[in-house]
């Protein structure tokens, strides 16, 4: 009975200590990412926005989210660097033309098993 209390304390402190260590390692990775940002890098933010870095300061980053559209964000919102996709090709090797059609005049067939709604 007298060993129960020290074992209980130990059982609560060990997971807490391990959690703190893991959190410090994650913060170190985030700090390294923030320090490695360069103009022209493709990044993803914590909000899910994919953009290109166009300017950097100590606390902020300017992101181009569309041609000519630049927004200013806190550096801490940058979650990850994305792989460069300069040729704008998909995984199949076909070039994306950027055209989308949702109208009735679209002559492409819907995927198999999906109804056509007009």
N, C-alpha and C positions, 0 to 999 in steps of 0.2 A: 504494500500500500504506500509506503514512503517513497518508492521509486516512480510511482504513477505521475506525480506532479512534475518532476524534472523531465520525464519522457514526454509528457504532454507539451511542456514548454519547448522542448527540442523539436517535436513534431510540428509546431507552429512556426518556429523561427527558421528552420531549414528551407521550406518552400518560399518564405518571404525573402530570404537572402538570395536564393536562386532567381527569383523573379526580378529583383533589383539588378542583378548582374546582367540578365537578358535585356532589360530595359536600357542599361548603360551601353551595351553593345549596339542596340538598334539606334540609339542617339548618336553614337560614334559614326555609324554608317550614314545617317542623315547629314551629319556635319561634313563628312567627306564628300557626299554628293553636292552639298551646297557650295563647297570650296572648289569643286571641279567644274562648275557651270561655266560655259563659254558662249559667246555670241554665236548664233547659228545652230546651237544644239536644239534638237527636238525633245520636248519634255511633256510629261503628263502631270497634271496637278491633282491635289486631293479631291477636287470636285469632278475629276474625270475629263477635264479640258485638255486637248492635245494642241500644242502651240510651238512656236519657234522663238527662242530667246533673241531679242534684238538689242537690249541694253541691260546693264547690271549696275547696281549700287550696293552699298553695304547691307541694306535691309530690304531692298525691293528689287524686283525683276520686271522688265517690260516684255510682254509676250505678244507676238503677232498671231492672232487667232484666225485671221483671214487676210488676204492681200490688202494692205493699207489700213487694217484695223489693229491698233496696238492698245493693249490694256496694261495697267500697272498692278502688280500683285506683290504681296509679302514673299520673301524668298522661301519661307518655311512651307509654303503651299506646294512647292515642287516635290512630287513624290518619287519620280523616276525619270531617267533619261530613256528616250526611245531610240531604236535602231534607225539609222538614216534610211530614208526611202526616197532617194533622189530621182529614181527612174519612174516612180508612180506606177509600178506594176504589182499585180497581185501575186498570190502563190501559184496561180496557174500559168503565169507568164504572159497573160494578155494585158494589154494596156487599158486602163480605166478611162473611158471617154468622158465620164461625168454626166451622162445623160440619163434621166429617169423619166419614165412615162407611167402615169397612173390613170390615163383617160380611157374612154371606150374605144378610141381609135388605135389603141395599142394592139398590134397584131401578134404579139408574142403569146405563147400558151402559158397558162399558170402551171406551177409545179404539179406533178401527179398527185392526185388525191385531194387537191384543194379546189373548192368551188369558185366559180367566177361570179362576182357580184357586180351588177350593173344597175 
